[in-house]
C-alpha cells in the first residue's frame, strides 16, 4: 500500500491509495468531511453490532453521542470520539479495552525494533507492539476502511506510515474522550459580539471563518447594519467591536465611544455593477470606456445625469428603451457608507476635481450632486439590498448599481454571476477602508486576528476583499477569471470627517 504524506501549513494530511486519511484537514473541508465520516461510522457500527442491536438503535446511539460535541471546533476528531464512545455504549465490555487503548497510545514507539522472538510473521517490524494494531484501529478507525483493519500486515504498514499523524490524533482526540463524563474536554470558546457593515455578513457567516476564529478560542457573533447607522444611531454598548466600511465612519465611532485603537484588515474600492447591453449603450454615449477592465467617466456621467437624460433618449438605443433617468442606483446616504463614498466621488468631480473644503464648496457640490440621490426614489439602508436586486432581478430593475468591488468578486467566486454581468470602475473611484474599532479587550483581539492571521486574510480575499497582502486577492480573481484593476491609480481622497458629514446633511435636507 502506498502512502502520500502532505505537510500543510495548518496541519497534516495523510492519504492512503484509494482511501483518504486526514487529520486537521484544510478548514474548508472540515464540515463536509465530518458528516461523511459520521455516516461511515454509523454504517460500520451497524455492520459490527447488527446481530446485537437493530440499525435504529445504533443510529440513535451515534446521534446522541454526536450531540455531546456540538459547538466544539475539533471537527476532524469528532467522528473518532463518536465511534469510540458509541462502541463502548453498544458493547459494555469495551469500556476496559478503551482505557487500555489510551495507555497503549501513550507508550507506542515507532521505528523501534521489537525484541527477538516476539510477535508473529504478520507483525510490522517497525512498531513496538502488536497491540499498536488496536491503537491504530481505535484512533484511525474513522479513516481506514474496516477491511484493512482486519489485515494485520496492512495495519502494520499503515501504522508505520501514519504514526506521526496517529500521535496527534491520540493526543488531541482520544484522551479528552476519556473524561469522567465521556465527552470531549474541548476548551470553551469566548463569545465576541460585533456590529458590522452588511457587505461583510457573508464573510462572518462562512463556516471556514468560524473555524479559523475558533482555532484561536473565539466565537464571533455579528449583527449587520449600515455603516453610517453604526456611527450615528446604533447602541454600541451591546458590542465588543464595530466594523464599519470606511475610515470616516470609524472616526465617528471612535469619537462617540472614546477609543483610539483601530485596525484595517482589508479594503475594497467602490465600483459599478452593470450589464453588457448597458455598458454598450454608455460606450456609444462616450461615458464608458471598454478594455481589460471597463471604466465609467464620472465627469461625463454627472453632466448627463444633471440634464435628466433618460435611457430611451440615448442615441441608438434599441436594447433598453426605458423612460427613466440614467442613474447609478445607490443606498441611502443618510444610513449607508457606500452612498457616502458615492457622494465623496461625485462631490470631488463636481468641485472641479478638487477635494471639497469650506462652506462655499460644500454648498456648490451639494447643489450639483443631490439630484443623483433624490431622483432614485426608494433606496436601501445598506449595500446588501441593491446588490441582491442586481443579482436576482436583472437590468430591468437595476441597470447600474454602486457597490463594493468585494461584493462582485465574492459573487463570482460563489458562481452567482450571469454571463452578461459587467464590473465597471468609476474614474475616479475611492477606496473603502474596512475598519475595526475595538470597544474592549475582546474586540481588540478580534481586530488583531483579522489583520494578522494568515487564514483569515486568505478567507477575506476569497470573499472579494483586498487584504494587506494583495497577492492573496489577485490569486482569487485569477483563479475565477474576474477582470479587476489591481492598481487603481485614479483614486480620490475622501473629504475629512466633518466635511463629509456636512455634505451628507446637505443631501439629506434635499430629500425634503
N, C-alpha and C positions, 0 to 999 in steps of 0.2 A: 504494500500500500504506500502511495506517495503522499508526502505532506508538503504544503507550502506554508511557511510561517511568515506573515507580513507584520512588521512592526509599524503601527500607525502612531501619529503624534499623540493622539489621545488614548492610546491603549493598544491592545494586541488583537489581531485577528488570526485565527489558525484555521486553515482549510484542509479538509480531507478529500481526496479524489472521489467525486461522486456525491459527497455529503459535506456540508459546511459545518465547521466548528467555530463558534465565535464567542469571545469573551470581551465585554466592553466594546461592542461594535460601534461604528460611527453613529452619532446621535439620531440622524435621520432614519435609521433602520430599526431603532430600538422598539418602538411600539408595535410595529407590524411583526417584527421577529418574535416579540414576546407572545403575541396572540397565536402565531403559527406554532411556536414551541409548546404552548399550553394545550393546543389541540393534539399535538403529537404525544404529550404527556398523558392526556386522557385516553387516547387510543391504546397507548402502551399499557396503562393500568387496567383497562378493560380486558386486554389480552391476558395479562398476568393473573387477574383476580376474577375472571369471568365465571369460573366454576363456583367460587365462594360468594360472590356478590353480583346482583343484576347490574347491567350497564347504568341504569338510572341512579343506583346507589353510588357507583364510582363517580359519575358526573357530579352528583350532589356534593360529595366529599371534596372533589377538586375545586368546585365553585366556592365552597365555604372556606377552604384554605386560602384560595386566591384573594378573598376579601380581606384577609389579615394583612395583606401587603399594599392595599390601596393607599395612594399618596406617597409611597416611597419611590425614590429615584433610581434604585438599583435594579432597573428593569431587566437587564441581561441575566441577573442571577435569580430573579423571582421564580422562573419555571423550575430551576434546580430545587429551590426551597419548597415549592409547592409539591413537587414529586416526592421528595424525601418525607415530608410531613404526612402527605396522603398515604404513602406506603405504610408508614408507622400506624396510621389510624385504621387502614384496611387489614393490616396484619400486625396485631399487637406484639408478636414475637420479634418484630424488627426493632423495637424500641432499644433493646440492649445492643443489638447489632449497630444501630445508629451511633451510640456513644462510642463503641469500639472503633467505628469508621473514623470518627473525629481524631481519636488518639493515633490511629494509623496514619492519617493525613499529616498530623504534626510531625511524625517521625520518619516519613518516607524520604529516602535519599536516592537521587537519580545519579546514574553513571558511576555507581559504586559496585564492584564485582561482588557476587554472592559467594559465601564460603563454600568450599568444595563439598560435594555430596548432598547439598540442599536442593530441593526443587525437583521438577521433572523435565522431560525433554521439551515440553511446550512452553516453559517459562522463559521470559526475556532475561538475558544475562545483564542487562543494563539497569534492572530495577532490583532494589534491595530485597523485597519480599514478594512472594506470590500473592500476598494479601493486598498488594497495591492494586491488583485487578479489582478488588472490592472497592477501594478508594476511588479508582478511576470510574467505575460503573456508578458509584453513588454520586460523585460530583459531576461527571460529564455525561451521565445517562441522558440528560436532556439534549445533548449534542450528538452522541454516537448512536447509530441505529441498534436496536436490540439484537439483530442478527450478528452484529460484530461483537457485542458484549459476550455472546455465547462462545466465541472462539478465543481461547486464552492466548494463542500465539498472536492473533491480530491485536488483542488488547495489549500484549507486551510491547509490540511495535508502537501502537498508538500512545501508550503511556510514556515511552521514551521520547516520542516526538512532541507530546503536548505537556510534558512535565512542568515547564515554566508557566504555561497557562493555568495548569492544574493548581499550582501553588497559589496563584492569585484567586482562583475560584474557591479553593478551600478556605483561605483566609477571610475573603470578603463575604462568601455565601454560606459556607457550612457552619462555621462557628456561631454566627448570630442566630441561626435557626434552632440551636440547642439551648436557647434561653428558657427559663422556667415556664414561660407562657407558651412556648412552642412557636413564637412569631419572630420575625426578623427584627433585630435590635438596631434598625437604621436610625440615625440621628434625626431629630425633629427639624423641620425647615422653619426658618424665620420668615414670617409673612411681612411683606413690604407693600404698601399701598401707594399708588401714584395716579395722577390725573394727567392725561396725555392728549396731544393733538390727534384727531380721529384718523389721520393718514398713517399713524403708527399702530393702530389697533391690530392689523393683521400680523405685524411683527411680534407683538406680545402674545397674540393668540396661538402662535406657532408652537407646537409641542417640542420642536427642537430647541427653541429659545427657552422654553420652560425647563427642559432637561439641562441645558447649559447653565442656567441660573441655579438649578437645584444642586448641581455639582459643587457649587460654592456655598450651599446651605440656605438658599433663598427661594421663597415662593412669592412671585410678584403678581399682585392683583391691580389692574388698571381700569380706569373709567375714562371714556373718550369725551372730549369737549372741544369746541372751537378755541383756538389759541388765545384770541382776544378775550373770550369768555373766561378762560383760566386766569388771565391777567387782571380782569376787572371785577368779575362777579362770583367766581367760584369760592366756596369756603375752604381755604387751604388748610385749616386746622385738622381736617379729616385725613390728610395725606402726609406721606413721608417724603415725597418728591413731586415736583411739577415738571412736565416735559413738553413745553410749547414748541412751536415750529420756527421761531425766529429769535434773534438776539434782542430785538426791540421788546417783544412780549416778555422775554426772560428778564430784561432790565426792570420792567414794570413789576414783575413778581418779586424780584429781589428787593425793590424799594418797599413794596407792600409787606413782605414778610420780615424785613430787616436782616437779610442774609447777604453774604458777599460771594460765597462759593458758587461755581457753575462748571459744567462740563459740556463739551461739544463732541459727542461720539461720532456724528455723521452729519452730512449736509445734503441738500438737493436743490438744484436750480429750478426755477419756475419755467414752465413750458406750456404749449397749447396742444391739446389732443384734438385731432380733426379727422377728416376722411378724404380719400383721394379726389373725389369729384369736387369737394370744396377747395382743396389745395389747388386743383387745376383752374378753377374759376378765379381764385385770387391771384394765381400766377398770370392769367390773362389780364387782370386788372393792375398788374405791376406791384402788387403788395407782397406777394410771396416769391421767394427765390428757391427753386429746387436745387438739389445737389446731393453730395454724400449725406448731408443732413439738410432737412428743409427748414428755411428761416422765414420769419414774419417781420417785415419792416414796420416797427411800431409807429414811426412818424407818419408814414403813408396811411396806415390803418386808422390812426387818430384823425387825420384830415377827412377820410371817407366817412367815419362814424359821426364826426361833428356835423356833417352835411345831412345826416339822417338817411343816407342811401340804403335802399332795401335790396334784398337778394335778387328779386325779379327785375331790378333796374340795371343789373350788371350787364354790360355788353356781351353778347354771345352766350348768354346763359340759357342752356337748354336742359340742364340736369337738376337744378334746384330753384325752380321758379316759385319762390315763396314770398308773399308780401309782408316780410318783417325785416327789421333793421339788421344790417350787417354788424353783429356784435359778438364779442367773446363772452361766453357765459362764465360768471364768477360766483363766488359765495357772497354772503352778506358782509360788507366791510365793517359793520358795527359789531360783529362777533368773531369773524374768521381771519386768521393770519394770511391765508393765501390771497384773499381780496385786498388785504393791506399791502401785500407785495405787488399786486397788480397796480394799486394806487401809487406805490413808490416808483414803479417803472414809468407809468403814463404821466405822472406829475413831473418827473425828470425830463421827459421828452417835451411835454407841454411848456416847460420852463426853459425852452431853447437849449435842451440837452445840458442842463446845469442843475446841480443839487439845489433843492428848494431851501431858501433861508430867508427869514423875515416875513412880516405880516403881508406886505405887498405881494411878494412872490407866492405866498400861500393862497391868498385870495384869487390871484390870477390863475394858478394851477387848478384850484377847485372849480372855478368858473368854466374851465375847458374840459375837465375830465368827469365831473359829477354825472353828466348825462350817460356816460358809459355804464353807470350803475343803475340810475333811475329808469332808464328805458328798457331794462331787462324784465321788469315785473318781479314776480316772486323769486327770491334767492335763498339757497340753503344756508344753514348756520355753520356748516363745516364742510371741508373739501371732499369728504367721502360721498356725499349725496350726488353732486353733479357728475362726478366721475362714474358712479354706478349707472346714472342715467345714460351717459355716453356709451358705456359698455353694452347696456341692455336695450336701449331704445333707438339707437342709430341717429343719423344726422337729421332726421325729421324733427327731433326734439332738441338735440344739442349739436349743431353743426361745428361749433368750436367751444372747447372747454378749457378754462385756465386751471392748470393742475401742477402738482409737483412731478418732476421727472420720475421720481421714485415710484409713483403710482402706475405710470405707464410701463416701466421696466418690470415691476412686480407682476403686472397683468400678463406681460409677455412670458415671464418665467413660468407662470401658472396656466399658460395656454388659454388665456381669456380674450385674446385679441382676434379680431376678424381680419381677413386679408386686405381690406380696403382702408384700414385704420392707419393714420399717419401721425407721427410726432413732429411738431414744429417748435423751433426755438425762436422766441422773440428776440429781435435785435433793437435795443439791448435787452438783456434779461437781468435777473437778480438772483443771488444765491441765498437760499433759506438755510440758516444755521439752526439745526435742531438742537436745542439747548436744555440740558438737565439742570434744574435748580433744586439742590438738596435742601430739605426743610428740617432735617435732623441727621443723626449719625447713620441711621439705616439708609436713608436716601442718598447720603454721601457715598456709601459703599456701592450702591447700585450705579451711581454716576461713574465711579471709577471702573467698575466691571464693564459697563457698556463701552467705555472709552478704550480700555486696555486689553480686555480678554480677547484672544485671537478667534475663538469660536463665535463669540457674539459679534465681533467685527465682520467675520465672514458671513454670518447669517444676516446681518444688516445689508450687506451687498446683495445677497440673494433676494432680499425684499426691495431692491432697487435703490437703496441709499448709497451715497458715496462716503465710505469710511475714511479714516485717516490715511490708510494705505489704499490709494486709488486703484492700484493694480487688482485688488480684490473685486472692485466694481467692474473693471474692464474685462476680467476673466468671465464674469457672469454675462455681460452684454455680448461678448464674442461668442460664448457657448450657445446663446439663444438668438444670435443674429439680430440684435436690436441696434439700429443705427443711432449712435449717440455722439454728441460733441463733447469730447473729454476735456478739451482746453477751455472753451467758452471765454474767449478773450474779451468780448464786448459785454461787460457787466457794469451795472450801476451800483453805487454805494447808497444804501437806503439813507434817508434823512435821519437825523438824531431822533431820539425817542419823543421828545416834546413836540417837535415839528410834525412828526408822523401822527401824533395824537390830534393835533390841531387840524391837519388835513382830513383825518377820519371824521372828526367832529363836523367839519365843514360839509363833507359829503353826506353825513347822517342828517344834517339840517335840510339839505336839498331834497330829501325824501318827502318833506312836509310842504 
